[in-house]
Amino acid sequence: MKLDTKQKVLIAIYTEYQKDIPQIEEEVKSNKLGIGVEEFKIAVIKLENEGLITNTHMVKAGNSKWGVRCVILDDTKMTPWGIEYVESKLELDKTLSGMEKVQEMAKKSATWGWNEFKDITVQVLSEMGKHGVDKVLGE
């Protein structure tokens, strides 16, 4: 499967969104995704404009491309349409748990040739597993 920049950003947001406590602003960054800063910014602007994500802060600047100097993902969330898009694109069963969805994505990512995504899914699964253990231990 060939993914464009916008799809890579959306899938990264979706993956982080699966955690009990998502940290999109910390984990979804251009350098972690292997995407240029300008391409990342424009992809986020497009995703927001298309209604696939919401609540992204955009610092306006008239002299920059698309009139936005930077995007801040502190409050960014997936919309129902964004979730539907990713689950349909990746052929994920909607009834799976968040961890199962990320595990399925990790398996499929091996065929996509997107090495940064393999790192993302491994990290998310690790954090989800740790958080699950903390819940069991009552921490």
Number of C-alpha atoms within 10 A of each C-alpha: 11 9 12 9 17 18 17 20 23 22 23 21 25 24 25 26 19 18 19 13 11 17 16 21 16 10 18 21 19 15 11 13 20 15 16 12 13 12 14 23 23 18 19 26 20 14 19 20 11 12 13 20 23 18 14 18 16 16 11 13 12 9 9 10 11 12 12 17 15 19 17 15 21 13 12 19 19 19 16 11 13 22 19 15 16 17 17 12 12 16 12 16 12 12 8 11 11 19 20 15 20 24 16 17 20 19 13 15 19 12 10 13 13 16 12 16 22 17 14 20 22 14 14 22 22 13 15 21 14 12 16 14 12 11 10 9 8 7 7
